[in-house]
Amino acid sequence: MSDAIDHERLYLVAESQAGYFSTAQALAVGMDRSTLAHHAREGGRYVRVRRGLYRLRHFPTSEHEHVMAAWLPLRQAGAVVSHESALELHGLSDVIPAAVHLSLPRAKRGQRARHGVRLHTAESPPAPSEIQQVRGLPTTTPARSIVDALQAGTQPEQIELAVRQSLQRGLLTPRRLRQATAQRSERVRRFLDDVLAGATR
């Protein structure tokens, strides 16, 4: 029955997710699949973005909503916005990612490829202390984002800019950045040591 659907709750969920919601979230508020399909028809109140993902038709657009759209289908798998996409959300450097970067626990590495999304799986996924909410998205901290992006091949000048901006804005300290490099390659540690030496003179 349509009167059993909690439309207000679904709106609040979507509002916190840049206007997006999943099929599972619609079902959780009492909507069945046929009703969802009805509302997602041409001119309906929802737009079907792709399988399992919808958007409120008239919800205002936002600069980073593509990141939300990429993350939402993978939230149950423990996805976290990372690497260059995390730098973008933090407003660090001038990097413009060619795809949305998401990190997953290694146990979830069997996820199918998704257009416009680059998945990273690591033996040491971000710890809870390395994740914070940015624009409603679980995002790696500036220190973890910088180290991950450097190791993945982001241009050195962008990494240097991200470090300097993070220090200037008080988002990280040299000590915190060095801690984040502890288990990384010598190349990563040496590069960031050199950047910190120049930035703190």
KAQUITA-V470294 format. One record per pair of residues at least 12 apart in sequence whose C-alpha atoms are under 10 Angstrom apart, sorted by the first residue. I is the first residue (numbers start at 1). J is the second residue. If there is no record, write none. Layout:
BEGIN
I/J ; I/J
END
This chain:
BEGIN
1/30 ; 1/31 ; 1/32 ; 1/35 ; 2/30 ; 2/31 ; 2/32 ; 2/35 ; 3/30 ; 3/31 ; 4/29 ; 4/30 ; 4/31 ; 5/26 ; 5/27 ; 5/28 ; 5/29 ; 5/30 ; 5/31 ; 5/32 ; 5/35 ; 6/26 ; 6/28 ; 6/29 ; 6/30 ; 6/31 ; 7/26 ; 7/29 ; 7/30 ; 7/31 ; 8/29 ; 9/25 ; 9/26 ; 9/28 ; 9/29 ; 10/22 ; 10/25 ; 10/26 ; 10/27 ; 10/28 ; 10/29 ; 10/30 ; 10/31 ; 10/56 ; 11/26 ; 11/56 ; 11/59 ; 13/25 ; 13/26 ; 13/29 ; 14/26 ; 14/54 ; 14/55 ; 14/56 ; 14/59 ; 15/55 ; 15/56 ; 15/59 ; 15/60 ; 16/135 ; 16/136 ; 16/137 ; 17/55 ; 17/65 ; 17/68 ; 17/69 ; 17/71 ; 17/72 ; 17/135 ; 17/136 ; 17/137 ; 18/55 ; 18/56 ; 18/59 ; 18/60 ; 18/61 ; 18/62 ; 18/63 ; 18/64 ; 18/65 ; 18/66 ; 18/67 ; 18/68 ; 18/69 ; 18/135 ; 18/136 ; 19/46 ; 19/54 ; 19/55 ; 19/56 ; 19/57 ; 19/58 ; 19/59 ; 19/60 ; 19/61 ; 19/62 ; 19/65 ; 19/68 ; 19/69 ; 20/46 ; 20/47 ; 20/48 ; 20/49 ; 20/53 ; 20/54 ; 20/55 ; 20/56 ; 20/57 ; 20/59 ; 20/65 ; 20/68 ; 20/69 ; 20/72 ; 21/46 ; 21/48 ; 21/49 ; 21/52 ; 21/53 ; 21/54 ; 21/55 ; 21/56 ; 21/68 ; 21/69 ; 21/72 ; 21/73 ; 22/48 ; 22/49 ; 22/50 ; 22/51 ; 22/52 ; 22/53 ; 22/54 ; 22/55 ; 22/69 ; 22/72 ; 22/73 ; 23/36 ; 23/48 ; 23/51 ; 23/52 ; 23/53 ; 23/54 ; 23/73 ; 24/52 ; 24/53 ; 24/73 ; 25/52 ; 25/53 ; 26/52 ; 26/53 ; 26/54 ; 36/48 ; 36/54 ; 39/56 ; 39/57 ; 40/54 ; 40/55 ; 40/56 ; 40/57 ; 43/57 ; 44/56 ; 44/57 ; 45/57 ; 45/58 ; 45/59 ; 46/58 ; 46/59 ; 49/69 ; 50/69 ; 51/73 ; 52/72 ; 52/73 ; 53/69 ; 53/70 ; 53/72 ; 53/73 ; 54/69 ; 55/69 ; 63/89 ; 64/85 ; 64/88 ; 64/89 ; 64/135 ; 65/135 ; 66/99 ; 66/100 ; 66/116 ; 67/81 ; 67/85 ; 67/86 ; 67/89 ; 67/99 ; 67/100 ; 67/101 ; 67/102 ; 67/116 ; 67/117 ; 67/135 ; 67/137 ; 68/81 ; 68/100 ; 68/135 ; 68/136 ; 68/137 ; 68/138 ; 69/100 ; 70/99 ; 70/100 ; 70/101 ; 70/102 ; 70/114 ; 70/115 ; 70/116 ; 70/117 ; 70/118 ; 71/100 ; 71/101 ; 71/102 ; 71/103 ; 71/117 ; 71/137 ; 71/138 ; 72/137 ; 74/102 ; 74/103 ; 74/104 ; 74/108 ; 74/111 ; 75/104 ; 75/137 ; 75/138 ; 77/103 ; 77/104 ; 77/105 ; 77/107 ; 77/108 ; 77/109 ; 77/111 ; 78/102 ; 78/103 ; 78/104 ; 78/105 ; 78/108 ; 78/125 ; 78/138 ; 79/101 ; 79/102 ; 79/103 ; 79/104 ; 79/105 ; 79/108 ; 79/119 ; 79/120 ; 79/121 ; 79/125 ; 79/126 ; 79/137 ; 79/138 ; 79/139 ; 80/101 ; 80/102 ; 80/103 ; 80/104 ; 80/105 ; 80/119 ; 80/120 ; 80/125 ; 80/126 ; 80/131 ; 80/132 ; 80/133 ; 80/137 ; 80/138 ; 80/139 ; 80/140 ; 81/100 ; 81/101 ; 81/102 ; 81/103 ; 81/104 ; 81/119 ; 81/120 ; 81/131 ; 81/132 ; 81/133 ; 81/134 ; 81/137 ; 81/138 ; 81/139 ; 81/140 ; 81/141 ; 81/145 ; 82/100 ; 82/101 ; 82/102 ; 82/103 ; 82/104 ; 82/118 ; 82/119 ; 82/120 ; 82/126 ; 82/131 ; 82/138 ; 82/139 ; 82/140 ; 82/141 ; 82/142 ; 82/144 ; 82/145 ; 82/146 ; 82/148 ; 82/149 ; 83/97 ; 83/100 ; 83/101 ; 83/102 ; 83/103 ; 83/118 ; 83/120 ; 83/139 ; 83/140 ; 83/141 ; 83/142 ; 83/144 ; 83/145 ; 83/146 ; 83/147 ; 83/148 ; 83/149 ; 83/150 ; 83/151 ; 83/152 ; 83/153 ; 83/154 ; 84/96 ; 84/97 ; 84/98 ; 84/99 ; 84/100 ; 84/101 ; 84/102 ; 84/145 ; 84/146 ; 84/148 ; 84/149 ; 84/150 ; 84/152 ; 84/153 ; 84/154 ; 84/158 ; 84/159 ; 85/97 ; 85/98 ; 85/99 ; 85/100 ; 85/101 ; 85/102 ; 85/118 ; 85/139 ; 85/140 ; 85/145 ; 85/149 ; 86/100 ; 86/101 ; 86/102 ; 86/134 ; 86/137 ; 86/138 ; 86/139 ; 86/140 ; 86/141 ; 86/142 ; 86/144 ; 86/145 ; 86/146 ; 86/148 ; 86/149 ; 87/139 ; 87/140 ; 87/141 ; 87/142 ; 87/143 ; 87/144 ; 87/145 ; 87/146 ; 87/149 ; 87/158 ; 87/159 ; 87/162 ; 88/100 ; 88/145 ; 88/162 ; 89/134 ; 89/135 ; 89/137 ; 89/139 ; 89/140 ; 89/142 ; 90/134 ; 90/135 ; 90/139 ; 90/140 ; 90/141 ; 90/142 ; 90/145 ; 90/162 ; 90/166 ; 90/171 ; 91/142 ; 91/162 ; 91/165 ; 91/166 ; 92/142 ; 92/145 ; 92/146 ; 92/158 ; 92/159 ; 92/161 ; 92/162 ; 92/163 ; 92/164 ; 92/165 ; 92/166 ; 92/169 ; 93/146 ; 93/157 ; 93/158 ; 93/159 ; 93/160 ; 93/161 ; 93/162 ; 93/163 ; 93/164 ; 93/165 ; 93/166 ; 94/157 ; 94/158 ; 94/159 ; 94/161 ; 94/162 ; 95/154 ; 95/155 ; 95/157 ; 95/158 ; 95/159 ; 95/161 ; 95/162 ; 97/116 ; 97/118 ; 97/154 ; 98/116 ; 98/117 ; 98/118 ; 99/115 ; 99/116 ; 99/117 ; 99/118 ; 99/119 ; 100/115 ; 100/116 ; 100/117 ; 100/118 ; 100/119 ; 101/116 ; 101/117 ; 101/118 ; 101/119 ; 101/120 ; 101/149 ; 102/117 ; 102/118 ; 102/119 ; 102/120 ; 102/121 ; 102/139 ; 102/140 ; 103/118 ; 103/119 ; 103/120 ; 103/121 ; 103/122 ; 103/125 ; 103/126 ; 103/139 ; 103/140 ; 103/148 ; 104/119 ; 104/120 ; 104/121 ; 104/122 ; 104/123 ; 104/124 ; 104/125 ; 104/126 ; 105/120 ; 105/121 ; 105/122 ; 105/123 ; 105/124 ; 105/125 ; 105/126 ; 106/120 ; 106/121 ; 106/122 ; 106/123 ; 106/124 ; 106/125 ; 107/121 ; 107/122 ; 107/123 ; 108/121 ; 109/121 ; 109/122 ; 120/148 ; 120/152 ; 124/183 ; 126/139 ; 126/140 ; 126/141 ; 126/144 ; 126/145 ; 126/148 ; 127/140 ; 127/144 ; 128/140 ; 128/141 ; 129/141 ; 129/144 ; 130/142 ; 130/143 ; 130/144 ; 130/145 ; 130/180 ; 131/144 ; 131/145 ; 141/171 ; 141/172 ; 142/162 ; 142/163 ; 142/166 ; 142/167 ; 142/171 ; 142/172 ; 142/176 ; 142/177 ; 142/180 ; 143/162 ; 143/163 ; 143/166 ; 143/171 ; 143/172 ; 143/173 ; 143/174 ; 143/176 ; 143/177 ; 143/178 ; 143/179 ; 143/180 ; 143/181 ; 144/176 ; 144/177 ; 144/179 ; 144/180 ; 144/181 ; 145/159 ; 145/162 ; 145/180 ; 146/158 ; 146/159 ; 146/160 ; 146/162 ; 146/163 ; 146/166 ; 146/177 ; 146/180 ; 146/181 ; 146/192 ; 147/159 ; 147/163 ; 147/177 ; 147/178 ; 147/180 ; 147/181 ; 147/184 ; 147/188 ; 147/189 ; 147/192 ; 148/180 ; 148/181 ; 148/184 ; 148/188 ; 150/187 ; 150/188 ; 150/191 ; 150/192 ; 151/184 ; 151/185 ; 151/187 ; 151/188 ; 151/189 ; 156/191 ; 156/192 ; 156/195 ; 157/195 ; 159/191 ; 159/192 ; 159/195 ; 160/191 ; 160/192 ; 160/194 ; 160/195 ; 160/196 ; 160/198 ; 160/199 ; 161/195 ; 161/199 ; 163/177 ; 163/192 ; 163/195 ; 163/196 ; 163/199 ; 164/195 ; 164/196 ; 164/198 ; 164/199 ; 164/200 ; 165/199 ; 167/196 ; 167/199 ; 167/200 ; 168/199 ; 173/196 ; 174/192 ; 174/193 ; 174/195 ; 174/196 ; 174/197 ; 174/199 ; 174/200 ; 175/196 ; 177/189 ; 177/192 ; 177/193 ; 177/196 ; 178/192 ; 178/193 ; 178/196 ; 181/193
END
